[in-house]
Amino acid sequence: MRARGLLAALLVACLSCTGTTGYELVSFYAVARGPADAHPGYTFTSDRGFQVTLSRAVMHVGAIYLDQSVPTSGSAEQACTLAGTYVGEVRAGRDVDMLSPAEQLFPITGNGSTIPAAVGQVWLSGPDVFDPTDATVVLSVAGAATSPVDGKAYPFSGDITIDKSRSTSSVGSALPGANPVCALRIVTPIRVGITLAQSGTLVLDLDPRALFTNVDFSALKQFSSDPPSFGFTNDDTNQPSINLYANLRAAGAVYRFEWRDR
């Protein structure tokens, strides 16, 4: 029902698409991919000097939306969906291998209009972004990091979910249910300058390196000593896990949209 409501909002935004405005309704393809040089065993140096080798970096993208307007200042506490402003949507998700440069096709075509989009949204959830109990793993990582200080190796892994345990209520908020879990699952505003066209392709570029910005691997939780094993925890009990989660939710270097007419 909620998905149908979003589609209705998109159609409201385009009521005069076939009129004097010149806007049209279109369908399009959507793909996601990792960096052009990505591969299993992808190695890079983090901003804190760690030599990082990734053996797994999989993100579950639940949906993609394009918005015709940039949120205004002070609009953080609002409904998770913005009636009347969506101009493009891909309402079925997929797991995306960020260690592959291959274009990974979403399972359904997207719908939208030729109204220009200013903002992209990536929804990190299962089928229902509003379900507080949804335990879909939205990020799964594994690899090893080597310290720039003493050369110590930190084999690591981690699975991230976003459910009601991460949601907090604003004290004294005028909006009941402010800061709901759905808001935590929506990465926005990702700035774009895209105008959809019939049968074109929306490309979501995902950069796994940016997930580890300001991550101190030496502070990871140790799971075992023989063999040594470390990991990101699915909570805010340690700084590396807090930063990984923050980077996942930030509309910054991890996410970039492109448009291709064919």
C-alpha positions as CSV (number, residue, x, y, z in Angstrom):
1,M,0.0,0.0,0.0
2,R,2.8,2.4,0.9
3,A,4.6,1.6,-2.4
4,R,1.4,2.3,-4.3
5,G,1.2,5.6,-2.4
6,L,4.6,6.7,-3.6
7,L,3.8,5.9,-7.1
8,A,0.6,7.9,-6.8
9,A,2.7,10.8,-5.4
10,L,4.9,10.6,-8.5
11,L,1.8,10.7,-10.8
12,V,0.5,13.7,-8.9
13,A,3.8,15.5,-9.6
14,C,3.2,14.7,-13.2
15,L,-0.5,15.4,-13.6
16,S,0.1,17.7,-16.5
17,C,3.0,15.8,-18.0
18,T,1.2,15.4,-21.3
19,G,-0.1,18.9,-21.3
20,T,1.6,22.2,-22.0
21,T,4.5,21.5,-19.6
22,G,6.0,19.0,-22.1
23,Y,6.9,16.5,-19.3
24,E,6.3,12.8,-20.0
25,L,6.0,9.6,-18.1
26,V,8.8,7.1,-18.8
27,S,10.2,3.7,-17.8
28,F,13.9,3.0,-17.4
29,Y,16.4,0.5,-16.4
30,A,18.5,0.7,-13.2
31,V,21.9,-0.9,-12.4
32,A,24.5,-0.7,-9.6
33,R,28.2,-1.4,-9.7
34,G,31.5,-1.0,-7.8
35,P,34.5,1.0,-8.9
36,A,36.0,0.3,-12.4
37,D,39.1,-1.3,-10.8
38,A,37.3,-3.3,-8.1
39,H,37.8,-7.0,-7.7
40,P,37.8,-9.6,-4.9
41,G,41.0,-8.8,-3.0
42,Y,40.5,-5.1,-3.7
43,T,43.3,-3.3,-1.9
44,F,43.6,0.4,-0.9
45,T,45.1,2.7,1.7
46,S,42.5,4.2,4.1
47,D,42.6,7.9,5.2
48,R,44.1,6.6,8.5
49,G,46.9,4.8,6.7
50,F,45.7,1.3,7.0
51,Q,46.4,-1.0,4.1
52,V,42.9,-2.6,3.5
53,T,42.1,-5.7,1.4
54,L,38.5,-6.4,0.9
55,S,37.3,-10.0,0.2
56,R,33.6,-9.1,0.6
57,A,31.6,-5.9,0.3
58,V,27.9,-6.5,-0.4
59,M,25.2,-3.8,0.0
60,H,21.5,-4.5,-0.1
61,V,19.7,-1.6,-1.9
62,G,16.0,-1.9,-1.1
63,A,14.9,0.8,-3.5
64,I,15.9,3.9,-5.3
65,Y,14.0,7.2,-5.6
66,L,14.7,10.5,-7.4
67,D,13.3,13.7,-6.0
68,Q,12.7,17.0,-7.9
69,S,13.6,19.2,-5.0
70,V,16.3,19.5,-2.3
71,P,15.1,19.2,1.3
72,T,14.9,22.6,3.0
73,S,16.9,23.5,6.1
74,G,15.2,22.3,9.3
75,S,13.2,19.5,7.5
76,A,15.0,16.6,9.1
77,E,12.0,15.7,11.3
78,Q,9.4,14.9,8.6
79,A,7.7,12.0,7.0
80,C,10.0,9.5,5.4
81,T,8.2,9.9,2.1
82,L,7.6,13.3,0.4
83,A,4.2,13.3,-1.3
84,G,4.3,15.0,-4.7
85,T,8.0,15.4,-5.1
86,Y,9.2,12.0,-6.5
87,V,10.0,12.0,-10.2
88,G,11.6,8.5,-10.4
89,E,11.5,5.2,-8.6
90,V,12.8,1.7,-8.6
91,R,10.8,-0.2,-6.1
92,A,12.5,-3.6,-6.0
93,G,15.9,-4.1,-4.5
94,R,18.9,-6.4,-4.9
95,D,22.2,-7.3,-3.3
96,V,25.0,-5.4,-4.9
97,D,28.6,-6.7,-5.0
98,M,30.7,-3.6,-4.6
99,L,33.8,-5.6,-5.5
100,S,32.6,-6.0,-9.1
101,P,32.7,-3.3,-11.7
102,A,30.0,-5.2,-13.7
103,E,26.6,-3.5,-14.0
104,Q,24.2,-5.4,-11.8
105,L,20.6,-5.0,-13.0
106,F,17.7,-4.3,-10.7
107,P,14.9,-6.9,-11.0
108,I,12.3,-4.5,-12.3
109,T,12.2,-1.4,-14.5
110,G,11.9,2.0,-13.0
111,N,9.0,4.4,-13.5
112,G,9.3,8.2,-13.6
113,S,8.8,11.4,-15.5
114,T,11.0,13.8,-17.4
115,I,10.8,16.4,-14.6
116,P,14.4,17.1,-13.7
117,A,15.7,15.4,-10.5
118,A,17.8,17.2,-8.0
119,V,18.2,14.6,-5.3
120,G,18.6,10.8,-5.3
121,Q,17.7,8.5,-2.4
122,V,19.0,5.0,-1.6
123,W,16.8,2.9,0.7
124,L,18.7,0.5,2.9
125,S,16.0,-2.0,3.8
126,G,14.0,-5.1,2.9
127,P,10.7,-4.8,1.1
128,D,9.1,-2.6,3.7
129,V,11.2,0.4,4.8
130,F,8.7,1.2,7.6
131,D,8.9,-2.2,9.3
132,P,10.7,-1.7,12.6
133,T,11.5,-5.4,12.9
134,D,13.1,-5.8,9.5
135,A,16.4,-7.5,10.0
136,T,17.7,-7.4,6.4
137,V,21.5,-7.3,6.3
138,V,22.1,-4.1,4.4
139,L,25.9,-4.3,4.5
140,S,28.2,-7.3,4.8
141,V,32.0,-6.8,4.7
142,A,35.1,-8.9,5.3
143,G,38.8,-8.5,4.7
144,A,42.0,-7.6,6.5
145,A,43.7,-4.3,7.4
146,T,47.3,-3.8,8.3
147,S,48.4,-1.1,10.8
148,P,50.6,1.7,9.5
149,V,52.2,1.9,13.0
150,D,53.3,-1.6,13.8
151,G,52.3,-3.7,10.8
152,K,49.8,-5.7,12.8
153,A,47.1,-7.4,10.8
154,Y,43.5,-7.2,11.6
155,P,41.3,-9.8,9.8
156,F,37.8,-8.5,10.0
157,S,34.2,-9.1,9.1
158,G,30.8,-7.5,9.9
159,D,27.1,-7.5,9.1
160,I,25.0,-4.4,9.5
161,T,21.2,-4.2,9.9
162,I,19.0,-1.2,10.6
163,D,16.1,-1.9,12.9
164,K,14.2,-0.4,15.8
165,S,17.2,-0.9,18.1
166,R,18.9,2.0,16.3
167,S,15.9,4.4,16.4
168,T,15.7,7.1,19.1
169,S,12.8,9.5,19.8
170,S,13.4,13.3,19.9
171,V,12.6,14.6,23.4
172,G,9.9,17.3,23.2
173,S,9.4,16.8,19.5
174,A,6.2,18.2,18.0
175,L,6.0,15.3,15.7
176,P,4.8,12.0,17.1
177,G,7.2,9.2,16.2
178,A,10.0,11.7,15.1
179,N,13.2,10.0,13.9
180,P,11.5,6.7,13.0
181,V,13.5,3.8,11.8
182,C,12.5,4.4,8.2
183,A,14.5,7.7,8.3
184,L,17.6,5.9,9.3
185,R,17.3,3.6,6.3
186,I,17.0,6.4,3.7
187,V,20.3,7.8,2.5
188,T,19.6,11.4,1.3
189,P,20.1,14.0,-0.1
190,I,22.5,12.5,-2.8
191,R,22.8,15.5,-5.1
192,V,22.1,14.7,-8.8
193,G,21.4,16.6,-12.0
194,I,19.4,14.0,-13.9
195,T,16.5,14.1,-16.3
196,L,15.0,10.6,-17.0
197,A,14.2,9.5,-20.5
198,Q,12.4,6.5,-22.0
199,S,14.4,3.3,-22.0
200,G,17.5,4.9,-20.5
201,T,19.6,3.5,-17.6
202,L,20.1,4.9,-14.1
203,V,23.5,3.9,-12.8
204,L,24.2,3.8,-9.1
205,D,28.0,3.8,-8.4
206,L,29.0,2.4,-5.0
207,D,32.5,3.0,-3.6
208,P,33.4,0.5,-0.8
209,R,36.5,2.4,0.1
210,A,34.5,5.4,1.5
211,L,32.8,3.1,4.0
212,F,36.0,2.9,6.0
213,T,36.7,6.7,6.3
214,N,38.1,7.5,9.8
215,V,37.9,3.8,10.8
216,D,40.6,2.7,13.3
217,F,40.9,-1.0,12.7
218,S,43.1,-1.4,15.8
219,A,40.1,-0.5,17.9
220,L,37.9,-3.3,16.4
221,K,36.3,-5.8,18.8
222,Q,38.4,-8.9,19.0
223,F,36.4,-12.1,18.5
224,S,39.2,-14.7,18.9
225,S,43.0,-14.8,19.4
226,D,43.8,-18.1,17.7
227,P,43.4,-17.5,14.9
228,P,43.1,-13.8,15.4
229,S,39.7,-12.4,14.4
230,F,38.2,-9.0,14.7
231,G,34.9,-7.5,13.6
232,F,32.5,-4.6,13.3
233,T,29.6,-5.0,15.7
234,N,26.0,-4.3,14.8
235,D,25.7,-1.5,17.4
236,D,27.4,1.6,18.7
237,T,29.6,0.0,21.4
238,N,32.9,0.8,19.6
239,Q,34.2,3.7,17.4
240,P,35.0,1.7,14.3
241,S,31.5,0.3,14.1
242,I,30.0,3.7,14.8
243,N,32.0,5.2,11.9
244,L,31.2,2.4,9.5
245,Y,27.5,2.8,10.2
246,A,27.8,6.6,9.8
247,N,29.6,6.3,6.5
248,L,26.9,3.8,5.2
249,R,24.2,6.4,6.0
250,A,26.0,9.5,4.7
251,A,25.0,10.9,1.3
252,G,28.7,11.4,0.5
253,A,31.5,9.5,-1.2
254,V,29.9,6.1,-1.1
255,Y,27.0,6.9,-3.5
256,R,26.9,8.5,-6.9
257,F,24.2,8.5,-9.6
258,E,24.8,8.7,-13.4
259,W,22.3,8.7,-16.2
260,R,22.8,7.0,-19.6
261,D,20.3,7.5,-22.4
262,R,20.7,3.9,-23.5
